[in-house]
Amino acid sequence: MDPRHHLAPEAEHAQYRLHQNHPDDPGYRRFLSKLADPLMARLKPGARGLDYGCGPGPALAAMLTEAGHEMALYDPLFAPDRRVLEARYDFVACT
């Protein structure tokens, strides 16, 4: 997309705030399980991962943490701590 068509940061943030992606929502977890289940089947126990673009409710990270994996969060709008991008991970999820 031509950058002149990108949303301003405030408008982008407002759009993402409309999403109803709550970590405790069974339907959202079912949707994310399409990635989480095959991913977890390939991960070694206790793998360390980064949920890149985790959003305001990092449900995928919660699911992977519940399965025994160590997760870091990064999202330019909701978890903008760039220090996590300096670490090394066994996997990166970006949904």
C-alpha positions in Angstrom: 0.0 0.0 0.0 1.2 3.5 -0.8 2.3 5.0 2.6 0.1 8.0 2.0 -2.9 5.7 2.5 -1.7 4.5 5.9 -3.7 5.5 8.9 -2.3 8.1 11.3 -1.1 6.4 14.5 -4.1 7.7 16.5 -6.6 6.4 13.9 -4.8 3.1 13.7 -4.9 2.7 17.5 -8.6 3.6 17.6 -9.3 1.0 14.9 -7.5 -1.8 16.9 -9.4 -0.8 20.1 -12.6 -1.9 18.3 -11.4 -5.5 18.2 -13.0 -7.8 20.7 -10.1 -10.2 21.2 -10.2 -11.1 24.8 -7.8 -13.8 26.2 -10.7 -15.5 28.1 -13.1 -15.6 25.1 -13.5 -19.3 24.1 -14.4 -18.4 20.5 -11.2 -16.3 20.1 -9.2 -19.1 21.7 -10.7 -21.6 19.3 -9.7 -19.3 16.4 -6.2 -19.0 17.7 -5.9 -22.7 18.3 -5.6 -23.0 14.5 -2.1 -21.7 15.0 -1.4 -22.6 18.6 -2.1 -26.3 18.3 0.3 -27.1 15.4 2.8 -24.7 16.8 2.8 -26.4 20.2 3.2 -29.8 18.6 6.5 -28.6 17.2 7.9 -26.8 20.2 10.2 -28.3 22.8 9.0 -28.0 26.4 9.6 -24.6 27.9 10.4 -23.0 24.5 10.8 -19.2 24.6 8.7 -17.2 22.3 7.7 -13.7 21.2 4.1 -12.7 20.4 4.8 -10.0 17.9 1.7 -7.8 17.5 0.0 -9.2 20.6 -2.7 -6.5 20.7 -4.5 -5.3 23.8 -5.4 -8.8 24.9 -2.5 -11.2 24.3 -4.6 -14.4 24.1 -2.1 -16.4 22.0 0.6 -15.6 24.5 -1.7 -16.7 27.4 -2.4 -20.0 25.7 1.3 -20.7 25.1 2.2 -19.7 28.6 -0.5 -22.0 30.0 1.1 -24.8 28.0 4.4 -24.1 29.7 6.2 -21.8 27.3 7.9 -18.5 28.3 6.4 -15.6 26.3 7.4 -12.0 25.7 5.1 -9.5 24.2 5.5 -6.8 21.6 3.0 -4.6 19.9 3.8 -1.1 18.5 0.5 0.2 19.9 -0.2 -1.9 23.1 3.1 -3.3 24.3 5.8 -1.0 22.7 8.8 -2.1 24.8 11.4 -2.4 22.0 13.8 -4.0 24.4 12.1 -7.4 23.9 13.1 -7.2 20.2 16.8 -7.4 21.3 16.4 -10.9 22.8 16.6 -14.2 21.0 13.7 -16.6 20.9 13.0 -20.2 19.9 10.0 -18.9 17.9 8.1 -15.8 17.0 4.3 -15.7 16.5 2.7 -12.9 14.5 -1.0 -13.2 13.9 
